[in-house]
C-alpha cells in the first residue's frame, strides 16, 4: 500500500481496486465484501434489498449529455439493479475537501 492516499483512489479504476484490496478487505474480510459488488445486499429480506451511494467530483457540474446529479443518480440506480433490487429511495453523499 502506498504511504499516502491520492485522489485517484476514488476514481473507480485500478487505484480504487488497490485501495479496497490492500486496505479494506484485509481488515473487514467477509464473504459479502469479498464479492466486490458496487452495492451492499442487505439480508434478511423477503425481496432483494440493496443499498448503494455514488458520489462524483466532476468539473464542470454540467457537461454535454448530463450533469453531476444525473451521473450520481444513474450510477446508484444501476448498482442496486445489478443485485436484482428495485430502487425506491435515494441516499445522499457529500465530498467535502
C-alpha positions in Angstrom: 0.0 0.0 0.0 1.3 3.5 -0.8 2.3 5.8 2.0 -0.3 8.4 1.0 -3.8 8.4 -0.3 -4.1 10.1 -3.7 -7.3 11.5 -5.2 -7.4 8.8 -7.9 -8.2 6.2 -5.3 -11.8 7.4 -5.7 -11.9 7.1 -9.5 -13.3 3.6 -9.6 -10.3 2.4 -11.5 -7.1 0.5 -10.6 -6.3 2.9 -7.7 -9.7 2.2 -6.2 -9.2 -1.6 -6.6 -5.8 -1.3 -4.9 -7.2 0.7 -2.0 -10.0 -1.8 -1.4 -7.9 -4.9 -1.8 -4.9 -3.8 0.2 -6.6 -1.8 2.9 -10.3 -2.6 3.4 -10.5 -6.3 2.5 -7.7 -7.1 4.9 -9.4 -5.5 7.8 -13.1 -6.2 7.0 -12.9 -9.6 5.2 -16.2 -11.4 4.9 -17.9 -13.3 2.1 -20.3 -10.4 1.2 -17.5 -7.8 1.0 -15.2 -10.1 -0.9 -17.8 -10.2 -3.8 -16.7 -6.7 -4.5 -20.2 -5.6 -5.7 -20.9 -1.9 -6.2 -23.9 -2.2 -3.8 -24.5 -3.9 -0.5 -27.1 -6.7 -0.4 -29.0 -6.3 2.9 -30.2 -9.6 4.5 -32.6 -10.9 5.6 -35.3 -9.5 3.3 -38.3 -11.1 1.6 -37.3 -9.4 -1.7 -33.9 -8.4 -2.9 -32.8 -5.3 -0.8 -29.7 -3.4 -1.7 -28.0 -0.2 -0.7 -25.6 2.0 -2.8 -24.4 5.5 -2.8 -22.4 7.1 -5.6 -20.6 10.4 -5.5 -18.6 12.1 -8.1 -16.3 15.1 -8.5 -16.8 16.4 -11.9 -15.8 19.8 -13.3 -17.8 21.4 -14.8 -21.0 20.4 -12.9 -22.9 20.4 -16.2 -21.5 18.8 -19.3 -22.7 17.6 -22.7 -25.2 14.8 -22.1 -25.7 15.3 -18.4 -24.8 16.7 -15.1 -23.1 15.6 -11.9 -26.5 15.0 -10.4 -27.8 12.7 -13.2 -24.5 10.8 -13.2 -24.8 10.1 -9.4 -28.4 9.0 -9.6 -28.0 6.8 -12.7 -24.8 5.2 -11.2 -26.6 4.4 -7.9 -29.7 3.0 -9.6 -27.6 0.8 -11.8 -25.6 -0.5 -8.8 -28.8 -1.5 -7.0 -30.4 -3.0 -10.1 -27.3 -5.2 -10.8 -28.1 -7.0 -7.5 -31.7 -7.7 -8.6 -33.2 -5.0 -6.3 -35.6 -2.2 -7.4 -34.7 1.4 -6.4 -37.2 3.1 -4.1 -35.2 5.8 -2.3 -32.0 7.7 -2.8 -29.3 8.3 -0.2 -27.1 11.4 -0.3 -23.3 11.5 -0.2 -21.1 14.6 0.1 -17.5 15.0 -0.7 -16.1 17.9 1.3 -12.5 19.0 0.7 
